[in-house]
Amino acid sequence: MLLVPPGASRASDDVITLAAGQGSIFRLERPFATVLIGDPTVVDVRARDDRSVLLQALGRGSSNVVFIDAHSIAIANIRVIVRDAQI
């Protein structure tokens, strides 16, 4: 359970769908300090700076990716769905 202090904004909830092998840039409104990946066999995350990352689809499935700020508050929780690549 994550407790958020009064006045803190709720984490954004987004869904991103990628084809296997595809990458996508994801930008946040606020700086993040830590990234938690639910299933690292599905998606890899590489920081570009403190407000954007490259999401790299590794394998079919889905995974949550949670971004935590310097005060240990979740600022974004995205669901990444990876589907088979189209031929």
C-alpha positions as a Markdown table, in Angstrom:
| # | Residue | x | y | z |
|---|---|---|---|---|
| 1 | Met | 0.0 | 0.0 | 0.0 |
| 2 | Leu | 1.3 | 3.4 | -0.9 |
| 3 | Leu | 0.3 | 6.3 | 1.3 |
| 4 | Val | 0.3 | 9.7 | -0.4 |
| 5 | Pro | 0.4 | 12.8 | 1.8 |
| 6 | Pro | -2.4 | 15.4 | 1.5 |
| 7 | Gly | -1.9 | 17.8 | -1.3 |
| 8 | Ala | 0.3 | 15.3 | -3.4 |
| 9 | Ser | -1.0 | 14.6 | -6.8 |
| 10 | Arg | -2.3 | 11.1 | -7.7 |
| 11 | Ala | -0.1 | 9.1 | -10.0 |
| 12 | Ser | -1.2 | 9.2 | -13.6 |
| 13 | Asp | -2.5 | 6.0 | -15.1 |
| 14 | Asp | -1.7 | 5.4 | -18.8 |
| 15 | Val | -1.7 | 2.4 | -21.1 |
| 16 | Ile | 0.9 | 2.1 | -23.8 |
| 17 | Thr | 0.7 | -0.7 | -26.5 |
| 18 | Leu | 3.9 | -1.6 | -28.3 |
| 19 | Ala | 4.8 | -4.3 | -30.9 |
| 20 | Ala | 7.7 | -6.6 | -29.8 |
| 21 | Gly | 11.0 | -5.0 | -30.6 |
| 22 | Gln | 9.5 | -1.5 | -30.8 |
| 23 | Gly | 10.5 | 1.4 | -28.6 |
| 24 | Ser | 8.7 | 4.5 | -27.4 |
| 25 | Ile | 9.6 | 7.7 | -25.6 |
| 26 | Phe | 7.5 | 8.4 | -22.5 |
| 27 | Arg | 7.6 | 11.9 | -20.9 |
| 28 | Leu | 6.5 | 12.8 | -17.4 |
| 29 | Glu | 5.3 | 16.2 | -16.1 |
| 30 | Arg | 7.5 | 15.9 | -13.0 |
| 31 | Pro | 11.1 | 14.6 | -12.4 |
| 32 | Phe | 11.4 | 11.0 | -11.3 |
| 33 | Ala | 14.1 | 9.4 | -9.2 |
| 34 | Thr | 13.3 | 5.6 | -9.4 |
| 35 | Val | 11.6 | 3.3 | -11.9 |
| 36 | Leu | 10.0 | 0.0 | -10.9 |
| 37 | Ile | 9.3 | -2.5 | -13.6 |
| 38 | Gly | 6.7 | -5.2 | -12.9 |
| 39 | Asp | 8.0 | -7.7 | -15.4 |
| 40 | Pro | 11.4 | -7.0 | -16.9 |
| 41 | Thr | 11.0 | -9.7 | -19.5 |
| 42 | Val | 8.2 | -7.7 | -21.1 |
| 43 | Val | 9.7 | -4.1 | -21.1 |
| 44 | Asp | 13.0 | -2.4 | -20.5 |
| 45 | Val | 13.2 | 1.2 | -19.4 |
| 46 | Arg | 16.1 | 3.5 | -20.1 |
| 47 | Ala | 16.3 | 7.0 | -18.6 |
| 48 | Arg | 17.0 | 9.8 | -21.1 |
| 49 | Asp | 16.8 | 12.5 | -18.4 |
| 50 | Asp | 14.8 | 13.0 | -15.2 |
| 51 | Arg | 11.5 | 13.5 | -17.1 |
| 52 | Ser | 11.7 | 11.1 | -20.0 |
| 53 | Val | 12.5 | 7.4 | -20.7 |
| 54 | Leu | 12.8 | 5.0 | -23.6 |
| 55 | Leu | 10.4 | 2.1 | -23.2 |
| 56 | Gln | 11.7 | -0.9 | -25.1 |
| 57 | Ala | 9.3 | -3.8 | -25.8 |
| 58 | Leu | 11.1 | -7.1 | -25.1 |
| 59 | Gly | 8.5 | -9.8 | -25.1 |
| 60 | Arg | 4.8 | -10.4 | -25.4 |
| 61 | Gly | 2.7 | -9.7 | -22.3 |
| 62 | Ser | 2.0 | -6.8 | -20.0 |
| 63 | Ser | 3.8 | -5.0 | -17.2 |
| 64 | Asn | 3.3 | -2.1 | -15.0 |
| 65 | Val | 6.0 | 0.6 | -14.8 |
| 66 | Val | 5.9 | 2.9 | -11.8 |
| 67 | Phe | 7.8 | 6.2 | -11.5 |
| 68 | Ile | 8.8 | 7.4 | -8.1 |
| 69 | Asp | 9.9 | 10.9 | -7.2 |
| 70 | Ala | 12.7 | 11.9 | -4.8 |
| 71 | His | 10.2 | 12.0 | -2.0 |
| 72 | Ser | 9.1 | 8.3 | -2.6 |
| 73 | Ile | 5.8 | 9.3 | -4.1 |
| 74 | Ala | 4.5 | 7.5 | -7.1 |
| 75 | Ile | 4.0 | 10.1 | -9.8 |
| 76 | Ala | 3.1 | 7.8 | -12.7 |
| 77 | Asn | 1.9 | 4.2 | -13.1 |
| 78 | Ile | 1.7 | 3.0 | -16.7 |
| 79 | Arg | 0.7 | -0.3 | -18.1 |
| 80 | Val | 2.8 | -1.4 | -21.0 |
| 81 | Ile | 1.2 | -4.1 | -23.3 |
| 82 | Val | 3.5 | -5.8 | -25.8 |
| 83 | Arg | 1.9 | -7.6 | -28.7 |
| 84 | Asp | 3.5 | -9.7 | -31.5 |
| 85 | Ala | 5.1 | -7.7 | -34.2 |
| 86 | Gln | 3.1 | -7.3 | -37.4 |
| 87 | Ile | 4.7 | -8.7 | -40.6 |
